[in-house]
Amino acid sequence: MQKILFFSLLITFSGLHLSAQKRAQPVDGFAAEVDGRIITVGDVIERIRPALLEIVKRYSGPELVEKQTEVFDGGLEKLVEQSLMVAEFSKMGAELPSGSVRERKDSIRRERFDDNRDQLINALRQVGKTEQIWEDEIRDQLITQSMVQQFVRAQVHISPREIREAYEAKKSDLQQDIELKLRSIAFRPATEGEEQERLEKIQTVMKELSEGTGFAEVARSYSEGPKADQGGDEGWVNLSSLPEELQEALKDRQPGQLTPLIETPFQSFIFKTEDRRGGETKTLSQAQLAIERELESEKYQVIYEAWMKGLHAKFHVRYFKPDISAVTGDL
């Protein structure tokens, strides 16, 4: 875990109500033990609370329980990883820079509490924390950041050769987005009994276009879309942002070309492509930054996972597999 959610003291916890009947697994029950350090169910709940509240909005029944368990297990593993880093830091005999914890505390008080210590203490009380507990959390956060920097980030190096090889391997996927400058004529679905009138209107539009009447002029006269007054001017549109049926009709259209009538479940359209840009393969210089970031992320993950595997082997880790439904069911 690279960050401790010490800002969680700013989160409103009114959404969590624990009924007496559902407290078979108390929030202070054990979730895991790392080198003698206990991680409680409450520790995990605090870390994952925003995710739990979001899940409740989207799921119910057995699916909700499954998602809550999944999020809980993920949050627990992050806390285990953090505890492993703290244990390794201690075993190394390392120390944080003098005054770093105090500086972080002062910074939070200034930025989040208008430099008012009373407000800070009150906020801590609301979430059941003492200032010492909060200080310990900040210390763990700083230790985690320091350890990740030393043992992971500092080991991530991407060479120019790796970037070039990745570019060549991905070249076919590095096409720039295609953008089209479009005008449109739109037709709303016919209401019952007006099908013939709508068909005749579409036929009139297509006839005028085939006879050379300007597209913008026809759009102003007949379009039922929101851009009718502007002659159907849609401006520059990213092709990939359009519904699939429109993409299919427009993908090969060159400047000056019109589409046939395109039927969709909501409206029907005729488009004119006025201009076209993009579609070229990005050069190495254009793609380099994104490729480098992707390679860094991949290498970071490999190094981080190998490091965690080593720490798991080095320190005793025990999981208690608590029943979390007692403390998440009322969210």
For each residue, the residues with C-beta under 8 A, 3 or more apart:
1: 4 78 79 81 82 85 144
2: 144 145 148
3: 141 144 145
4: 1 82 137 138 140 141 144
5: 8 46 47
6: 9 108 134 137 138 141
7: 10 11 112
8: 5 11 46 47 49 127
9: 6 123 124 126 127 129 134
10: 7 112 123
11: 7 8 49 50 127
12: 15
13: 16 49 126 127
14:
15: 12 53 331
16: 13 45 49 330 331
17: 330
18: 22 23 27 326 327 330
19: 22 23 330
20: 23
21:
22: 18 19 325 326 327 329 330
23: 18 19 20 26 326 327
24: 323 326
25: 29 41 322 323 324 325 326 327
26: 23 29 41 326 327
27: 18 40 41 42 45 327
28: 40 41 42
29: 25 26 40 41 320 322
30: 33 38 39 40 41 320 322
31: 39 40 41 43 44 76 79 319 320 322
32: 38 39 76 79 80 83 317 318 319 320
33: 30 36 37 38 39 316 317 318 320
34: 37 39 80 83 84 87 315 316 317 318
35: 83 84 87 315 316 317
36: 33 316
37: 33 34 83 86 87
38: 30 32 33
39: 30 31 32 33 34 43 44 76 79 80 83
40: 27 28 29 30 31 43 44
41: 25 26 27 28 29 30 31 44 45 322 324 327
42: 27 28 45 46 327
43: 31 39 40 46 47 79
44: 31 39 40 41 47 48 72 75 76 79 324
45: 16 27 41 42 48 49 52 72 324 327 328
46: 5 8 42 43 49 127
47: 5 8 43 44 75 78 79
48: 44 45 51 52 71 72 74 75
49: 8 11 13 16 45 46 52 53
50: 11 53 54
51: 48 54 55 71 75
52: 45 48 49 55 56 68 71 328 331
53: 15 49 50 56 57 331
54: 50 51 57 58
55: 51 52 58 59 64 67 68 71 331
56: 52 53 59 64 331
57: 53 54
58: 54 55 67
59: 55 56 63 64 67
60: 63 64
61: 64 65
62: 65 66
63: 59 60 66 67
64: 55 56 59 60 61 67 68
65: 61 62 68 69 325
66: 62 63 69 70
67: 55 58 59 63 64 70 71
68: 52 55 64 65 71 72 324 325 328
69: 65 66 72 73 324
70: 66 67 73 74
71: 48 51 52 55 67 68 74 75
72: 44 45 48 68 69 75 76 324 328
73: 69 70 76 77
74: 48 70 71 77 78
75: 44 47 48 51 71 72 78 79
76: 31 32 39 44 72 73 79 80 319
77: 73 74 80 81
78: 1 47 74 75 81 82
79: 1 31 32 39 43 44 47 75 76 82 83
80: 32 34 39 76 77 83 84 317
81: 1 77 78 84 85 308 311
82: 1 4 78 79 85 86 140 144
83: 32 34 35 37 39 79 80 86 87
84: 34 35 80 81 87 88 308 311 312 315 317
85: 1 81 82 88 89 143 144 147 148 311
86: 37 82 83 89 90 140 143 144
87: 34 35 37 83 84 90 91 311 315
88: 84 85 91 92 147 311 314 315
89: 85 86 92 94 143 146 147
90: 86 87 93 94
91: 87 88
92: 88 89
93: 90
94: 89 90 146
95:
96: 100 101 139 142 143 146
97: 100
98:
99: 102 103
100: 96 97 103 104 142
101: 96 104 105 135 138 139 142
102: 99 105 106
103: 99 100 106 107
104: 100 101 107 108 138 141 142
105: 101 102 108 109 134 135 138
106: 102 103 109 110
107: 103 104 110 111
108: 6 104 105 111 112 113 120 138
109: 105 106 112 113 115 116 117 120
110: 106 107 113 114 115
111: 107 108
112: 7 10 108 109 120
113: 108 109 110 116 117 119 120 123
114: 110 119
115: 109 110
116: 109 113 119 120
117: 109 113 120 121
118: 121 122
119: 113 114 116 122 123
120: 108 109 112 113 116 117 123 124 131
121: 117 118 124 125 131
122: 118 119 125 126
123: 9 10 113 119 120 126 127
124: 9 120 121 127 129 130 131 133 134
125: 121 122 128 129
126: 9 13 122 123
127: 8 9 11 13 46 123 124
128: 125
129: 9 124 125 133 134
130: 124 133 134
131: 120 121 124 134 135
132: 135 136
133: 124 129 130 136 137
134: 6 9 105 124 129 130 131 137 138
135: 101 105 131 132 138 139
136: 132 133 139 140
137: 4 6 133 134 140 141
138: 4 6 101 104 105 108 134 135 141 142
139: 96 101 135 136 142 143
140: 4 82 86 136 137 143 144
141: 3 4 6 104 137 138 144 145
142: 96 100 101 104 138 139 145 146
143: 85 86 89 96 139 140 146 147
144: 1 2 3 4 82 85 86 140 141 147 148
145: 2 3 141 142 148 149
146: 89 94 96 142 143 149 150
147: 85 88 89 143 144 150 151
148: 2 85 144 145 151 152 153 304
149: 145 146 152 153 154
150: 146 147 153 154
151: 147 148 154 155 303 307
152: 148 149 155 156 300 303 304 307
153: 148 149 150 156 300
154: 149 150 151
155: 151 152 303
156: 152 153 296 299 300 303
157: 299
158: 162 163 292 295 296 299
159: 162 163
160: 163 164
161: 164 165
162: 158 159 165 166 295
163: 158 159 160 166 167 284 288 291 292 295
164: 160 161 167 168 284
165: 161 162 168 169
166: 162 163 169 170 291 294 295
167: 163 164 170 171 174 284 287 288 291
168: 164 165 171
169: 165 166
170: 166 167 173 174 287 291
171: 167 168 174 281
172: 175 281
173: 170
174: 167 170 171 281 282 287
175: 172 279 280 281 282
176: 278 279 280 281 282
177: 238 239 240 278
178: 238 239 240 251 276 277 278 279
179: 236 237 238 239 276 277 278
180: 236 237 239 250 253 273 275 276
181: 234 235 236 237 273 274 275 276
182: 234 235 237 250 271 272 273 274
183: 215 216 219 231 232 233 234 271 272 274
184: 219 223 225 227 232 234 269 270 271 272
185: 205 215 218 219 222 223 225 232 269 270 271
186: 223 224 225 228 232 267 268 269
187: 198 201 202 223 224 267 268 269
188: 224 267
189: 266 267 268
190: 194 195 197 198 199
191: 194
192: 195
193:
194: 190 191 197 198
195: 190 192 198 199
196: 199 200
197: 190 194 200 201
198: 187 190 194 195 201 202
199: 190 195 196 202 203
200: 196 197 203 204
201: 187 197 198 204 205 222
202: 187 198 199 205 206 261 268
203: 199 200 206 207
204: 200 201 207 208 222
205: 185 201 202 208 209 218 222 270
206: 202 203 209 210 261 270
207: 203 204 210 211
208: 204 205 211 213 218
209: 205 206 212 213 215 218 258 270
210: 206 207
211: 207 208
212: 209
213: 208 209 217 218
214: 217 218
215: 183 185 209 218 219 231 232 258 272
216: 183 219 220 231 232 233
217: 213 214 220 221 231
218: 185 205 208 209 213 214 215 221 222 223
219: 183 184 185 215 216 222 223 225 227 228 231 232
220: 216 217 223 228 229 231 232
221: 217 218
222: 185 201 204 205 218 219
223: 184 185 186 187 218 219 220 227 228 232
224: 186 187 188 228 267
225: 184 185 186 219 228 232 267 269
226:
227: 184 219 223 230 231 232 233 234
228: 186 219 220 223 224 225 231 232
229: 220
230: 227 233
231: 183 215 216 217 219 220 227 228
232: 183 184 185 186 215 216 219 220 223 225 227 228 272
233: 183 216 227 230
234: 181 182 183 184 227 237
235: 181 182
236: 179 180 181 277
237: 179 180 181 182 234 241 242
238: 177 178 179 241 242
239: 177 178 179 180 242 247 250 251
240: 177 178 247
241: 237 238
242: 237 238 239 246 247 250
243: 246 247 264
244: 247 248
245: 248 249 262 263 264
246: 242 243 249 250 262 264 269 271
247: 239 240 242 243 244 250 251
248: 244 245 251
249: 245 246 253 259 260 262 271
250: 180 182 239 242 246 247 253 259 271 273
251: 178 239 247 248
252:
253: 180 249 250 257 258 259 271 273 276
254: 257 273 276
255: 273 274 275 276
256: 272 273 274
257: 253 254 272 273
258: 209 215 253 270 271 272 273
259: 249 250 253 262 269 270 271 272
260: 249 270
261: 202 206 268 269 270
262: 245 246 249 259 268 269 270 271
263: 245 268
264: 243 245 246 267 268 269
265:
266: 189
267: 186 187 188 189 224 225 264
268: 186 187 189 202 261 262 263 264
269: 184 185 186 187 225 246 259 261 262 264
270: 184 185 205 206 209 258 259 260 261 262
271: 182 183 184 185 246 249 250 253 258 259 262
272: 182 183 184 215 232 256 257 258 259
273: 180 181 182 250 253 254 255 256 257 258 276
274: 181 182 183 255 256
275: 180 181 255
276: 178 179 180 181 253 254 255 273 279
277: 178 179 236
278: 176 177 178 179
279: 175 176 178 276
280: 175 176
281: 171 172 174 175 176
282: 174 175 176 286 287
283: 286 287
284: 163 164 167 287 288
285: 288
286: 282 283
287: 167 170 174 282 283 284 290 291
288: 163 167 284 285 291 292
289: 292 293
290: 287 293 294
291: 163 166 167 170 287 288 294 295
292: 158 163 288 289 295 296
293: 289 290 296 297
294: 166 290 291 297 298
295: 158 162 163 166 291 292 298 299
296: 156 158 292 293 299 300
297: 293 294 300 301
298: 294 295 301 302
299: 156 157 158 295 296 302 303
300: 152 153 156 296 297 303 304
301: 297 298 304 305
302: 298 299 305 306
303: 151 152 155 156 299 300 306 307
304: 148 152 300 301 307 308
305: 301 302 308 309
306: 302 303 309 310
307: 151 152 303 304 310 311
308: 81 84 304 305 311 312
309: 305 306 312 313
310: 306 307 313 314
311: 81 84 85 87 88 307 308 314 315
312: 84 308 309 315 317
313: 309 310
314: 88 310 311
315: 34 35 84 87 88 311 312
316: 33 34 35 36
317: 32 33 34 35 80 84 312
318: 32 33 34
319: 31 32 76
320: 29 30 31 32 33
321:
322: 25 29 30 31 41
323: 24 25 326
324: 25 41 44 45 68 69 72 327 328
325: 22 25 65 68 328 329
326: 18 22 23 24 25 26 323 329
327: 18 22 23 25 26 27 41 42 45 324
328: 45 52 68 72 324 325 331
329: 22 325 326
330: 16 17 18 19 22
331: 15 16 52 53 55 56 328
